[in-house]
Amino acid sequence: MNRYILRRIVQTLPVLLGITLVTFTFIELAPGDAVMAMILADMQTGGRVTKIDVEAMRKQMGLDAPAPVRYMRWLGEILQGRMGVRIRSKIPVATEIGRRLPATLELMAAALLISVVIGIPLGILSAVKQYSWLDYFLTAGTFVGVAVPSFFAAIIAIYLFSLKLGWFPTSGYSTPDQHFGFFAGLFNHVQYLIMPATVLGLESIAGISRYMRASVLEVIRLEYITTARAKGLGQKVILGRHVLRNALLPIITIIGLRLPNLFGGALIIETIFNWPGMGILYIDGVNTRDYPLLMGMTLISALTIVISNLITDLAYSFADPRIHYE
C-alpha cells in the first residue's frame, strides 16, 4: 500500500508541473498585468501615471524580467516550500491561502456530507419504488438539480429562505463566540453554513442519487439476491447486508470525481454568499492580475484533484476486500 501511494505521488509530479506551466502561459497571454491593473484603478480615482512611472513599477515588482525567468523564479519558490509573494501587498501567497483555505474546505466538507446523506437514501428509495409516482418525482427532481446553475439556485435560495421566510442569513460568516457560549455560537455558525453548503451540494445530490438508483437496480437483479429472497430474508436485511455494500462501489468513484467540482463550485458560491474562502481571493487575484496568487491557487486546485483521485482508489480496497494494491 505504501509503495503504491509513493508511486502515485511520483507519477503526479510531472502532471502538476505541466498544469503550472499551462496556467502561467495563459496568464501571460491574457492582456494586461499587475501594473496595468493598478493604473486602471488609479485612473478611476483621477490619478495620472507617466511612462517612466510604469517602467519603474514593473521593475520594482519584478515584471520587467522575461516570462521564462519569472516562471523559474516562481518554481524555485515552490521547491523551497513557498508559493511566492503577492505583487502588490508583498504578503506571502501561502499565508493568504492559509487564511482562506480552511473556510473553503469546511464549505466543501459540509456540501459533500449533505450530498451523501441525502443523495444515497434518495437513490435507494427511488430504486426500491421503481416506476412508482415517487420514483418519477425523484427523477424529475434530480434532472432539475443537474440542470439548474449553482448561481441561479443560490439567488433563489437567498430570496426564498432568507428574504421571504427568514430562516437563514443572506450571506456572511460567523465563528463560535465564547461571549455568547460555544454551542450558541456554533448554532449561529451552522446557520450561515447550511444554505451555501446545500446550494453547493445540490448538483452532487442529484448525481449521487441517480447513480445510486442505477447501481441498486443492477445489484438487486443478480442471482445471489434472488437466492437471499428465496431463503426468506427480509427486504431490509437484503438491502443492508447484500445490496448496499456492492452498490456503493460505483458511488465511491462518483464521490471522488465530485470533489474537484465542489472545489470549483465553491469559488462561485463563496462570492455570492460572501463566504471568506478562496473564491473572493481568486476574484481579487484576477482583478489585480496577481500571477503568483493565481498560480498558487491553481496549484492547490490541482492538488485537490490529485488527492481526491488517490483517496478514491484507496477507498476501493476498504469497500471491496477483493481489491488489493501491491
C-alpha positions in Angstrom: 0.0 0.0 0.0 2.8 2.5 0.9 4.7 1.7 -2.3 1.5 2.2 -4.3 0.9 5.6 -2.7 4.5 6.6 -3.2 4.4 5.6 -6.9 1.2 7.6 -7.4 2.8 10.7 -5.9 5.8 10.4 -8.1 3.6 10.0 -11.2 1.6 13.1 -10.4 4.7 15.4 -10.1 5.0 15.9 -14.0 1.3 16.4 -14.2 1.4 19.2 -11.6 4.4 20.8 -13.4 2.5 20.7 -16.7 -0.5 22.3 -15.1 1.5 25.2 -13.6 3.3 25.7 -17.0 0.0 25.9 -18.9 -1.6 28.2 -16.3 1.4 30.6 -16.4 1.3 30.6 -20.2 -2.4 31.6 -20.3 -1.8 34.3 -17.7 1.0 35.7 -19.9 -1.3 35.6 -23.0 -4.0 37.5 -21.2 -4.0 41.3 -21.8 -2.5 43.5 -19.1 -0.5 42.8 -16.0 -0.5 43.8 -12.3 0.9 47.3 -13.2 -1.9 47.9 -15.7 -4.5 46.8 -13.2 -3.1 49.4 -10.7 -3.0 52.1 -13.4 -6.7 51.5 -14.3 -7.6 51.6 -10.6 -5.7 54.8 -10.2 -7.2 56.4 -13.3 -10.7 55.8 -11.9 -9.8 57.9 -8.9 -8.4 60.7 -11.1 -4.7 59.8 -10.9 -2.2 60.2 -13.6 0.7 57.8 -14.3 3.6 58.5 -16.7 5.5 56.1 -18.9 8.5 56.4 -16.6 6.4 55.5 -13.6 5.1 52.4 -15.4 8.6 51.2 -16.2 9.7 51.9 -12.6 6.7 50.0 -11.2 7.4 47.0 -13.4 11.0 46.9 -12.4 10.1 47.2 -8.7 7.6 44.3 -9.0 9.9 42.1 -11.0 7.7 42.2 -14.0 10.4 43.5 -16.3 12.1 40.1 -16.5 11.2 37.7 -19.3 8.4 35.3 -18.8 10.6 32.2 -18.6 12.7 33.8 -15.9 9.7 34.8 -13.8 8.3 31.2 -14.1 11.6 29.7 -13.0 11.6 32.1 -10.0 8.1 31.0 -9.0 9.1 27.4 -9.5 12.1 28.0 -7.3 9.8 29.3 -4.6 7.7 26.2 -4.8 10.7 23.9 -4.5 11.7 25.9 -1.3 8.2 25.2 0.2 6.8 28.6 -0.6 4.4 29.9 -3.2 5.9 33.3 -3.9 4.7 36.7 -2.8 1.7 38.8 -3.8 2.8 41.5 -6.2 1.0 44.5 -4.6 0.7 43.6 -0.9 4.0 41.7 -0.6 2.2 39.2 1.5 3.3 35.5 1.0 0.9 33.6 -1.1 1.0 30.7 1.2 -0.1 33.0 4.1 -3.1 34.3 2.0 -4.2 30.8 1.0 -3.7 29.5 4.6 -6.1 32.1 5.8 -8.8 31.3 3.3 -8.4 27.6 2.6 -10.0 26.3 5.9 -13.2 28.1 5.2 -13.3 26.7 1.6 -12.6 23.1 2.9 -15.3 23.5 5.5 -17.8 24.5 2.9 -16.7 21.6 0.7 -16.9 19.1 3.5 -20.4 20.3 4.5 -21.6 20.1 0.9 -20.2 16.6 0.4 -21.7 15.4 3.7 -25.1 16.8 2.7 -24.8 15.2 -0.8 -24.0 11.8 0.6 -26.6 11.9 3.5 -29.4 13.0 1.1 -28.3 11.5 -2.2 -27.7 7.9 -1.2 -31.0 7.3 0.6 -33.0 9.0 -2.2 -31.3 6.8 -4.8 -32.1 3.6 -2.8 -35.7 4.8 -2.3 -36.1 5.5 -6.0 -34.7 2.1 -6.9 -36.9 0.2 -4.4 -40.0 2.1 -5.6 -39.1 1.8 -9.3 -41.8 3.1 -11.7 -43.9 4.5 -8.9 -45.0 8.1 -8.6 -42.3 8.6 -6.0 -39.6 7.3 -8.5 -40.9 9.7 -11.2 -40.9 12.6 -8.7 -37.4 12.0 -7.5 -36.2 11.5 -11.1 -37.7 14.9 -12.1 -36.1 16.5 -9.1 -32.6 15.1 -9.9 -32.9 16.4 -13.5 -33.7 19.9 -12.1 -30.8 19.7 -9.7 -28.4 18.9 -12.5 -29.8 21.5 -14.9 -30.1 24.5 -12.6 -26.8 26.5 -12.4 -25.5 26.9 -8.9 -25.5 30.7 -9.0 -29.2 30.7 -10.0 -30.0 28.2 -7.3 -28.1 30.5 -4.8 -30.2 33.5 -5.8 -33.5 31.5 -5.5 -32.3 30.2 -2.1 -31.5 33.7 -0.8 -34.8 35.1 -2.0 -36.9 32.2 -0.6 -35.2 31.1 2.6 -33.6 34.5 3.7 -35.8 37.3 2.4 -39.2 35.6 2.5 -39.0 33.0 5.2 -36.1 34.5 7.2 -34.7 31.1 8.2 -31.1 31.8 7.3 -28.8 34.9 6.9 -28.4 36.1 3.3 -24.6 36.0 3.4 -21.6 36.3 5.7 -19.6 34.1 8.1 -19.7 33.5 11.8 -17.4 31.8 14.2 -18.3 30.3 17.6 -18.2 33.2 20.0 -17.2 32.5 23.6 -19.1 35.6 24.8 -22.4 34.0 23.9 -21.4 30.4 24.7 -19.8 27.9 22.4 -22.9 26.0 21.5 -24.9 29.1 20.8 -22.1 30.4 18.6 -21.8 27.0 16.9 -25.5 27.1 16.1 -25.1 30.6 14.7 -22.2 29.4 12.5 -24.3 26.5 11.2 -27.0 28.9 10.2 -24.5 30.8 8.0 -23.1 27.5 6.6 -26.1 25.4 5.8 -27.5 27.4 2.9 -24.3 27.8 0.8 -23.3 24.2 1.5 -26.7 22.9 0.4 -26.6 25.0 -2.8 -23.1 23.9 -3.5 -24.0 20.2 -3.0 -27.3 20.4 -4.9 -25.8 19.1 -8.2 -23.9 16.4 -6.3 -27.1 15.3 -4.5 -28.8 14.8 -7.9 -25.8 13.0 -9.4 -25.2 10.6 -6.5 -29.0 9.9 -6.3 -29.2 8.9 -10.0 -26.0 6.7 -9.9 -27.2 5.1 -6.6 -30.5 4.2 -8.2 -28.9 2.6 -11.2 -26.4 0.7 -9.1 -29.0 -0.7 -6.7 -31.2 -1.7 -9.7 -28.3 -3.6 -11.2 -27.4 -5.4 -7.9 -30.9 -6.5 -6.9 -31.2 -8.4 -10.2 -28.2 -10.6 -9.5 -28.6 -14.3 -8.6 -27.4 -14.1 -5.1 -30.1 -11.5 -4.2 -32.7 -13.9 -5.7 -31.2 -16.7 -3.5 -31.4 -14.5 -0.4 -35.1 -13.8 -1.1 -35.7 -17.5 -1.6 -34.3 -18.1 1.8 -36.9 -15.8 3.3 -34.6 -12.9 4.2 -36.5 -9.6 4.7 -36.2 -6.6 2.4 -34.3 -4.5 5.0 -31.7 -7.3 5.6 -31.2 -7.8 1.9 -30.7 -4.1 1.2 -28.5 -3.6 4.3 -26.2 -6.6 4.1 -26.1 -7.6 0.4 -27.2 -4.8 -1.9 -25.8 -1.6 -0.3 -22.2 -2.6 0.0 -21.9 -3.8 -3.6 -23.9 -0.9 -4.9 -21.6 1.6 -3.2 -18.6 0.7 -5.3 -19.6 2.9 -8.3 -20.7 5.7 -5.8 -17.2 5.9 -4.4 -16.0 6.8 -7.9 -18.7 9.4 -8.3 -17.9 11.0 -4.9 -14.2 11.1 -5.7 -15.0 12.8 -9.0 -17.3 15.3 -7.3 -14.5 16.7 -5.1 -12.9 18.8 -7.8 -16.3 20.1 -8.9 -17.1 21.1 -5.4 -13.8 23.0 -5.2 -14.6 24.8 -8.4 -18.2 25.5 -7.5 -17.1 26.7 -4.0 -15.3 29.7 -5.7 -18.6 30.9 -7.2 -20.8 30.1 -4.2 -18.4 31.9 -1.8 -18.6 35.0 -3.9 -22.4 35.0 -3.9 -22.7 34.3 -0.2 -19.7 36.4 0.8 -18.1 33.4 2.4 -14.5 34.2 3.4 -12.9 31.4 1.4 -10.7 31.2 -1.6 -13.4 32.4 -4.0 -13.2 36.1 -3.1 -9.4 35.8 -3.0 -9.4 34.3 -6.6 -11.6 37.1 -7.9 -9.2 39.6 -6.3 -6.2 37.9 -7.9 -7.9 38.0 -11.4 -8.8 41.7 -11.0 -5.3 42.7 -9.9 -3.5 40.3 -12.4 -1.6 38.9 -9.5 0.1 35.9 -11.2 1.8 34.4 -8.1 -1.5 34.3 -6.3 -3.3 32.8 -9.3 -0.5 30.2 -9.8 -0.6 29.2 -6.1 -4.4 28.8 -6.1 -4.2 26.8 -9.4 -1.6 24.5 -7.7 -3.9 24.0 -4.8 -6.8 23.1 -7.1 -4.6 20.6 -8.9 -3.5 19.0 -5.6 -7.2 18.7 -4.6 -7.9 16.7 -7.8 -4.8 14.5 -7.3 -5.6 13.8 -3.7 -9.3 13.1 -4.4 -8.4 10.6 -7.0 -5.9 8.9 -4.7 -8.4 8.7 -1.9 -11.0 7.2 -4.3 -8.6 4.5 -5.3 -7.7 3.7 -1.7 -11.4 3.6 -0.7 -12.0 0.8 -3.1 -9.7 -1.5 -1.1 -11.8 -0.8 2.0 -15.1 -1.2 0.3 -14.2 -4.4 -1.6 -11.9 -6.9 0.0 -11.1 -8.4 -3.4 -9.2 -5.2 -4.4 -5.6 -5.0 -3.1 -2.8 -2.6 -4.0 0.6 -4.3 -4.1 
